[in-house]
């Protein structure tokens, strides 16, 4: 595998990682940062690409936009199905009511640093076409996002409170992606911040 095929991207919260971002190659995106990593040895770990190494951020983004979806395909499932699957896998029942909202989990096949799938070329547009409507994106951690169709009738403040509550009680601080709620317009093929 050529070195250029080993360049991937993922997302971090910009404000929470300003010190790190002073050293590594990144592109601002909403209130986030797209960062780049490379796997130099087949069995070795991935490492972040530094600013000194990054001569062309646009080229890095182009390579990562091809490599990341190929290496880490997106997974999209109703959240209730995901929870039922976890219950079966772990042999437990969580005794909870099914969600009153239609919610979908969006991550990658590895379920690791999977929030970056929102960057995959054409993916959000395909999902919007599948749902047949615009949707909200709740950044539940660096590993995944939750999609809520606009027709669910949730107010932005209710969704913002949901994100805030999950971040403050369920997500380790280093894995918090954002406290924002995003909105995806199928017609405009664009993500907007809701704050």
C-alpha positions in Angstrom: 0.0 0.0 0.0 1.4 3.4 -1.0 1.9 6.0 1.8 -0.7 8.3 0.3 -3.3 5.5 0.7 -2.7 5.5 4.4 -3.8 9.1 5.1 -7.1 9.4 6.9 -9.0 12.2 8.6 -11.2 12.6 11.7 -12.8 15.4 13.7 -11.9 17.1 17.0 -13.5 20.0 18.8 -11.5 23.1 17.9 -11.7 25.1 21.1 -11.0 22.1 23.4 -7.9 21.2 21.3 -6.3 24.5 20.5 -2.9 23.6 22.0 -2.7 20.4 20.0 -4.0 22.1 16.8 -1.1 24.5 17.1 1.2 21.6 16.2 -0.8 19.4 13.8 -2.2 19.8 10.3 -5.8 20.8 10.4 -8.6 22.5 8.6 -11.3 24.5 10.6 -14.8 23.1 10.0 -17.8 24.5 11.8 -16.7 24.6 15.4 -14.5 21.5 14.8 -11.2 20.8 13.2 -10.5 18.2 10.5 -7.2 16.5 11.4 -5.1 14.1 9.5 -3.3 10.9 10.5 -1.1 8.4 8.7 -0.2 4.7 9.3 3.4 4.4 8.4 3.8 0.7 9.2 1.2 -2.0 8.6 1.2 -3.2 12.2 2.0 0.2 13.8 -0.2 2.8 15.2 -1.6 5.8 13.4 0.1 9.2 14.1 -1.1 12.7 13.5 0.5 14.7 10.7 2.2 17.8 11.9 2.0 21.3 10.4 5.7 21.0 9.3 4.9 17.8 7.3 1.8 19.2 5.7 2.8 21.1 2.6 -0.6 21.0 1.0 -3.7 20.8 3.2 -6.0 20.6 0.2 -4.2 17.6 -1.1 -4.3 15.9 2.3 -8.0 16.5 2.4 -8.5 15.0 -1.1 -6.5 11.9 -0.2 -8.3 11.4 3.2 -11.7 11.9 1.5 -10.9 8.8 -0.7 -9.0 6.7 1.9 -11.1 7.1 5.0 -14.5 6.0 3.5 -12.7 3.1 1.8 -11.0 1.9 5.0 -13.7 2.9 7.5 -17.1 2.5 5.7 -20.1 4.4 7.2 -22.7 2.6 9.2 -26.2 4.0 9.6 -28.9 2.2 11.7 -32.0 3.1 13.8 -30.8 3.8 17.3 -33.3 1.5 18.9 -32.0 -1.4 16.7 -28.4 -0.6 17.8 -29.5 -0.7 21.5 -31.3 -4.0 21.0 -28.3 -5.4 19.3 -26.1 -4.4 22.2 -28.5 -5.9 24.7 -28.4 -9.2 22.8 -24.6 -9.1 22.5 -24.2 -8.5 26.2 -27.1 -10.7 27.3 -28.8 -8.0 29.3 -32.1 -6.0 29.1 -31.8 -2.3 29.8 -35.6 -2.0 30.7 -36.1 1.2 28.8 -38.8 2.7 26.7 -38.2 2.8 22.9 -37.2 6.3 21.9 -40.1 8.6 21.2 -38.1 10.2 18.5 -36.9 8.6 15.3 -33.1 8.6 15.8 -30.4 7.1 13.8 -26.8 6.2 14.7 -24.2 7.3 12.2 -20.6 6.0 12.7 -18.0 4.0 10.8 -17.6 0.2 10.7 -14.9 0.3 13.4 -17.1 2.5 15.7 -13.8 4.4 16.4 -13.5 8.1 15.5 -16.6 7.6 13.4 -18.0 11.1 13.7 -15.8 11.9 10.7 -18.3 10.1 8.4 -20.2 13.4 8.2 -17.3 14.5 6.0 -17.6 11.6 3.5 -18.4 12.9 0.0 -22.1 12.5 -0.8 -23.0 10.5 2.3 -25.2 13.1 4.0 -27.0 13.8 0.8 -27.7 10.0 0.3 -29.0 9.7 3.8 -31.2 12.8 3.4 -32.6 11.2 0.2 -33.2 8.0 2.0 -35.0 9.8 4.9 -36.7 12.0 2.3 -36.1 15.1 4.4 -33.6 17.4 6.1 -32.2 16.3 9.5 -30.4 17.4 12.6 -27.0 16.1 13.5 -26.3 15.6 17.2 -22.5 15.1 17.8 -22.7 12.5 20.5 -18.9 12.0 20.6 -15.8 11.8 18.4 -17.0 8.2 17.6 -20.5 8.8 16.3 -23.3 11.2 15.6 -27.1 10.8 16.0 -29.4 12.0 13.2 -32.9 13.2 14.0 -35.2 13.9 11.0 -36.7 17.4 10.9 -40.2 15.9 10.9 -39.6 14.6 14.5 -40.7 18.1 15.5 -38.0 18.7 18.1 -37.0 22.2 19.0 -33.4 23.2 18.7 -33.2 23.9 22.4 -34.5 20.4 23.2 -31.9 18.9 21.0 -29.2 21.2 22.4 -30.1 20.1 25.9 -30.0 16.5 24.8 -26.4 17.0 23.5 -25.4 18.9 26.6 -26.8 16.2 28.9 -25.1 13.3 27.1 -21.7 15.2 26.9 -21.9 16.1 30.6 -22.9 12.7 31.9 -21.9 10.0 29.4 -18.9 11.1 27.3 -15.3 11.2 28.6 -14.0 14.8 28.3 -11.4 13.9 25.7 -14.1 12.3 23.5 -16.5 15.3 23.5 -16.9 16.5 19.9 -19.2 19.5 20.3 -22.1 21.0 22.3 -23.5 22.4 19.0 -26.5 21.0 17.1 -26.1 20.9 13.3 -28.7 21.0 10.6 -28.3 19.3 7.2 -30.3 20.7 4.2 -30.7 18.1 1.4 -31.6 20.8 -1.1 -28.5 22.9 -0.4 -26.3 19.8 0.5 -24.9 21.8 3.4 -24.5 21.5 7.2 -25.3 24.5 9.3 -24.5 25.2 12.9 -27.7 25.8 14.9 -26.2 28.2 17.4 
